[in-house]
Amino acid sequence: MSPGATARELYIDAFRGLMALVMVQGHVTDTLLTSAAQAQPWYVFQQMFHGSTAPGFLFASGFVAGLPRAPLSPRAGLRRARRLLFVLGVGYFLHLPFFSLWKTLGAASPAERAAFLACDALQVIAATQLFVLVLQWVAGRHWTQWAGLLAVLVIAATPLVWSSGLSTRLPEALAPWLDQSTGSRFPIFPFAAFVLAGTLGGTTLGRAEPAIRHRREIGWGLGLVALGAVLAWGLSGKVDFWGASPAYVFVRLGGLLLLLRVVEAAANRELPGVRGLALFGHETLLVYVLHLYLLFGGVFGRSPLTPWHGQLAVAGAFSVLVLMLPVLLAAAWLWRAAKHHAPREAQLLLVFVTLAFLYEFAVRSW
């Protein structure tokens, strides 16, 4: 957390950090464990909860975006739009098949193109929040009603969109945004609803007095879980609960609100580990990118963990996780300190690295 951070900021960052931590744990075990280990009951059981990690990551990103008064000033809106475009670019960078524009265009296989164009967490976060910026300017103080309506429409339309085959009739670059048939893990339907719901949460909960916020978190959380249970009963046999079902989306959202209340209680009591989680949450983009590079590598080189993919038992995979966490925490701490002590220089460094990468990417012939 930055100096002078409030308790409210601590719980928000701790919530984001918790989502990031569980996401890292899930990626490490999914990638490194043997198939035999993944078939064990404990692993199958914890997978049910990991299904809410990514929605929690999306919800938390929206929550922070909903805290400032809207619409933003033109200068603040432009600054936020630039950051979101950077996040969108990073999302595609992580899936680049080659460190060359021309080789990517001319030599990428269909599978490599599909992986590159897939809609992942960073893409859906950036695109949805850019849309919210536009919505805030167009709808003014009524933007929350429109955002809520759109979130419900996205959730309700997801089973129809997934079963319609519409993505097969769209251009290759647009199809991944609609459903998971092209390999996208986080298409707009339904995952944009989590970002929209998080933005509404930041506006209605993040700005409220603690007592009001706590009542709303518990009331809305239980209400959404109950709504999801009713919908699950009504849609049983018609829509897969663990797939595109609106029931599961509402259950996830309700559970996230209840978890938010628990995290805030832990933050208020300054329980051990909360500030470490908050550091993770303050630098989620860095943590997200770095842990994926440590696990999978990318256009700059192969990961040292690649030979161990699918080869480790439980003890080995969790040993890797234990060794990785200090690296991620140290990187987050160093980058936060750099931004605090030399914000202009840190920003210039980021701009320089981005422009240098784009230049090399454009001029490399192969």
C-alpha positions in Angstrom: 0.0 0.0 0.0 1.1 3.5 -0.7 1.9 5.8 2.3 -1.2 7.3 3.7 -3.4 4.6 2.4 -6.7 4.3 4.3 -8.2 1.1 5.8 -10.7 1.0 3.0 -7.9 1.0 0.5 -6.1 -1.8 2.5 -9.1 -4.1 2.3 -9.7 -3.4 -1.4 -6.0 -4.2 -2.2 -6.0 -7.2 0.1 -9.1 -8.6 -1.7 -7.4 -8.1 -5.1 -4.2 -9.7 -3.7 -6.1 -12.7 -2.4 -7.6 -13.2 -5.9 -4.1 -12.9 -7.4 -2.5 -15.3 -4.8 -5.1 -18.0 -5.4 -4.8 -17.5 -9.2 -1.0 -18.0 -9.0 -1.6 -21.2 -6.9 -4.1 -22.5 -9.4 -1.9 -21.9 -12.4 1.1 -23.5 -10.7 -0.7 -26.6 -9.7 -2.6 -26.9 -13.0 0.6 -26.6 -14.9 3.1 -28.7 -12.9 1.1 -31.5 -11.2 1.0 -34.9 -12.8 -2.3 -36.1 -14.2 -2.5 -38.7 -11.4 -2.2 -35.9 -8.8 -4.9 -33.9 -10.5 -7.2 -36.9 -10.4 -7.1 -36.9 -6.6 -10.3 -35.9 -4.8 -8.8 -32.9 -3.0 -7.7 -31.4 -6.3 -11.1 -31.9 -8.0 -12.8 -30.4 -4.9 -10.6 -27.3 -4.9 -11.1 -26.8 -8.6 -14.8 -25.9 -7.8 -13.5 -22.9 -5.8 -10.9 -21.9 -8.3 -13.7 -21.3 -10.8 -14.4 -18.1 -8.8 -10.8 -16.9 -8.8 -10.8 -15.3 -12.2 -14.3 -13.8 -11.8 -12.9 -12.4 -8.5 -9.9 -10.9 -10.3 -12.3 -9.3 -12.8 -14.7 -8.1 -10.1 -11.8 -6.6 -8.1 -10.4 -4.7 -11.1 -13.9 -3.2 -11.7 -14.3 -2.3 -8.0 -11.2 -0.1 -8.1 -12.4 1.5 -11.3 -15.7 2.4 -9.7 -14.3 4.3 -6.8 -13.6 7.7 -8.4 -16.5 10.0 -9.0 -17.8 9.7 -12.6 -17.5 11.0 -15.2 -13.8 11.6 -14.9 -12.3 14.9 -16.0 -11.1 14.8 -19.6 -7.5 14.6 -18.4 -8.2 11.9 -15.9 -10.3 10.0 -18.4 -7.5 10.2 -21.0 -5.0 9.0 -18.5 -7.2 6.0 -17.6 -7.9 5.2 -21.2 -4.1 5.1 -21.9 -3.6 2.7 -19.0 -6.4 0.5 -20.2 -5.0 0.4 -23.7 -1.6 -0.6 -22.2 -3.3 -3.4 -20.3 -5.0 -4.6 -23.5 -1.7 -4.6 -25.3 0.0 -6.6 -22.5 -2.8 -9.1 -22.8 -2.0 -9.7 -26.4 1.8 -9.6 -25.8 1.5 -12.5 -23.4 0.2 -14.7 -26.3 2.5 -13.6 -29.0 3.9 -16.6 -31.0 7.0 -14.7 -32.2 8.9 -11.5 -31.4 8.3 -10.2 -35.0 5.2 -8.6 -36.5 6.0 -10.0 -39.9 6.7 -13.6 -38.7 3.5 -13.5 -36.6 1.5 -12.4 -39.7 3.1 -14.7 -42.1 4.2 -17.9 -40.2 1.9 -18.3 -37.3 -0.1 -21.6 -37.4 -3.8 -21.6 -37.0 -3.4 -22.8 -33.4 -0.8 -20.0 -32.7 -3.2 -17.4 -34.2 -6.1 -18.7 -32.1 -4.0 -18.5 -29.0 -2.8 -15.0 -29.8 -6.3 -13.7 -30.6 -8.0 -15.4 -27.6 -9.8 -13.1 -25.2 -8.1 -13.5 -21.8 -8.5 -11.8 -18.5 -6.6 -8.6 -19.3 -8.5 -8.2 -22.6 -11.9 -8.4 -21.1 -10.9 -6.1 -18.2 -9.5 -3.5 -20.5 -12.3 -3.6 -23.1 -15.1 -3.5 -20.5 -13.6 -0.7 -18.5 -13.0 1.3 -21.7 -16.7 0.8 -22.5 -17.6 2.0 -19.0 -15.6 5.2 -19.5 -17.6 5.9 -22.7 -20.9 5.0 -20.9 -20.1 7.4 -18.0 -19.6 10.2 -20.4 -22.7 9.4 -22.5 -25.1 8.6 -19.6 -23.7 11.0 -17.0 -25.1 10.3 -13.5 -27.4 7.6 -14.9 -24.5 5.4 -16.0 -24.9 3.0 -13.0 -28.5 2.1 -14.1 -27.3 1.4 -17.6 -24.2 -0.6 -16.4 -26.4 -2.7 -14.1 -28.9 -3.4 -17.0 -26.1 -4.3 -19.3 -24.5 -6.7 -16.7 -27.9 -8.5 -16.4 -28.3 -8.7 -20.1 -24.8 -10.1 -20.6 -25.5 -12.8 -18.0 -28.9 -13.7 -19.4 -27.7 -13.8 -23.0 -24.7 -16.0 -22.3 -26.4 -19.4 -22.8 -28.0 -18.1 -26.1 -24.7 -16.7 -27.4 -22.7 -19.8 -26.5 -25.2 -22.1 -28.2 -25.9 -19.9 -31.3 -22.6 -20.6 -33.0 -22.5 -16.8 -33.8 -18.7 -16.7 -33.3 -18.2 -19.1 -36.2 -19.6 -16.4 -38.5 -17.4 -13.6 -37.3 -13.9 -12.6 -38.4 -11.0 -14.4 -36.8 -10.1 -11.4 -34.6 -13.6 -10.8 -33.3 -14.9 -14.4 -32.7 -12.9 -15.0 -29.6 -14.7 -12.2 -27.8 -18.0 -14.0 -27.8 -17.6 -17.4 -26.4 -15.2 -20.2 -25.5 -15.5 -22.2 -28.7 -12.4 -20.5 -30.1 -10.3 -21.2 -27.1 -10.9 -18.0 -25.2 -11.0 -18.5 -21.5 -12.7 -15.2 -20.6 -15.0 -14.0 -23.4 -17.3 -11.0 -23.0 -20.2 -13.4 -22.3 -20.4 -13.8 -19.3 -17.1 -12.4 -18.0 -17.7 -8.7 -18.8 -20.6 -8.9 -16.3 -18.1 -9.4 -13.5 -16.1 -6.3 -14.4 -19.4 -4.3 -14.7 -20.6 -5.7 -11.4 -17.3 -4.8 -9.8 -17.5 -1.2 -11.1 -21.0 -0.9 -9.7 -19.7 -2.4 -6.4 -16.9 0.2 -6.2 -19.5 3.0 -6.7 -22.2 1.8 -4.4 -20.1 0.0 -1.8 -16.6 1.5 -1.9 -17.9 5.0 -1.3 -20.4 4.0 1.4 -19.9 4.3 5.1 -18.6 1.1 6.6 -21.8 0.1 8.4 -23.9 0.7 5.3 -21.3 -1.2 3.1 -21.3 -4.1 5.5 -25.0 -4.5 5.4 -25.1 -4.2 1.6 -22.3 -6.7 1.2 -24.0 -9.3 3.3 -27.6 -8.6 2.1 -26.7 -8.4 -1.6 -24.3 -11.4 -1.3 -26.9 -13.7 0.3 -29.6 -12.4 -2.1 -27.4 -13.2 -5.2 -26.6 -16.7 -3.9 -30.3 -17.3 -3.2 -31.2 -16.0 -6.7 -28.5 -18.3 -8.2 -29.9 -21.3 -6.3 -33.4 -20.6 -7.6 -32.2 -20.2 -11.1 -30.1 -23.4 -10.9 -33.3 -25.3 -9.9 -35.3 -23.7 -12.8 -32.6 -24.2 -15.4 -31.6 -27.8 -14.3 -31.3 -30.0 -17.3 -31.4 -27.0 -19.7 -28.2 -25.2 -19.1 -24.9 -26.6 -17.6 -24.6 -25.0 -14.2 -20.7 -25.1 -14.4 -20.7 -23.5 -17.8 -22.8 -20.7 -19.3 -25.5 -20.8 -16.7 -26.7 -17.4 -15.2 -27.2 -19.3 -12.0 -23.6 -19.9 -11.5 -22.7 -16.3 -12.3 -25.1 -15.0 -9.7 -23.7 -17.5 -7.1 -20.2 -16.4 -7.9 -21.1 -12.7 -7.5 -22.8 -13.3 -4.2 -19.9 -15.4 -2.9 -17.5 -12.6 -3.9 -19.5 -10.0 -2.0 -19.5 -12.2 1.1 -15.8 -12.8 0.7 -15.2 -9.1 0.4 -16.8 -8.6 3.8 -14.6 -11.2 5.3 -11.4 -9.7 3.8 -12.4 -6.2 5.1 -12.9 -7.7 8.6 -9.4 -9.2 8.4 -7.9 -5.9 7.1 -9.5 -3.9 9.9 -7.9 -6.3 12.5 -4.5 -6.1 10.7 -4.3 -9.9 10.7 -0.9 -11.3 9.7 -0.5 -11.5 5.9 -3.0 -8.9 5.1 -0.4 -6.3 4.1 1.4 -8.9 2.0 -1.9 -9.6 0.2 -2.4 -5.8 -0.2 1.1 -5.5 -1.8 0.1 -8.3 -4.3 -3.2 -6.4 -4.9 -1.5 -3.1 -5.4 0.6 -4.5 -8.2 -1.7 -7.1 -9.7 -0.7 -6.4 -13.3 3.0 -7.0 -12.5 2.2 -10.1 -10.5 0.0 -11.5 -13.3 2.5 -11.0 -16.0 5.6 -12.1 -14.1 4.1 -15.3 -12.7 2.9 -16.3 -16.2 6.4 -15.7 -17.6 8.0 -17.7 -14.8 5.6 -20.6 -15.6 5.4 -20.5 -19.4 8.0 -18.2 -20.8 7.2 -16.2 -23.9 8.7 -14.4 -26.9 11.8 -13.5 -24.8 12.7 -17.1 -23.9 11.6 -20.4 -22.5 10.6 -20.8 -18.9 13.0 -22.9 -16.7 9.9 -24.7 -15.4 8.8 -25.9 -18.9 10.5 -29.4 -18.5 8.5 -29.8 -15.2 5.1 -29.2 -16.7 2.8 -32.1 -15.7 5.8 -33.9 -14.0 5.6 -33.0 -10.3 3.9 -34.5 -7.4 2.0 -32.4 -4.8 5.1 -31.7 -2.7 7.1 -30.6 -5.7 4.5 -28.3 -7.1 3.9 -26.6 -3.8 7.7 -26.2 -3.3 7.8 -24.3 -6.6 4.9 -22.1 -5.4 6.6 -21.4 -2.1 9.8 -20.3 -3.9 7.9 -18.3 -6.5 5.9 -16.1 -4.0 9.0 -14.3 -2.5 10.1 -13.4 -6.1 6.7 -12.0 -6.9 6.5 -10.1 -3.6 10.0 -8.6 -4.1 9.2 -7.5 -7.7 5.9 -5.9 -6.5 7.7 -4.2 -3.6 10.5 -2.8 -5.9 8.1 -1.5 -8.5 5.8 0.1 -5.9 8.9 1.7 -4.2 10.1 3.0 -7.6 6.7 4.6 -8.4 6.6 6.2 -4.9 10.1 7.6 -4.8 10.5 8.5 -8.5 7.1 8.4 -10.2 8.1 10.4 -13.2 11.2 8.3 -13.9 9.2 5.1 -13.4 6.6 6.3 -15.9 9.3 7.2 -18.4 10.9 3.8 -17.9 7.6 2.1 -18.7 7.1 4.3 -21.8 10.7 3.6 -23.0 10.4 -0.2 -22.6 7.0 -0.1 -24.4 8.3 1.9 -27.3 11.5 -0.1 -27.5 9.5 -3.3 -27.7 7.1 -2.0 -30.3 10.0 -0.8 -32.4 11.9 -4.1 -32.3 8.6 -6.0 -32.9 7.9 -3.9 -36.0 11.4 -3.9 -37.6 12.4 -7.5 -37.0 11.9 -9.3 -40.4 11.7 -12.8 -38.9 
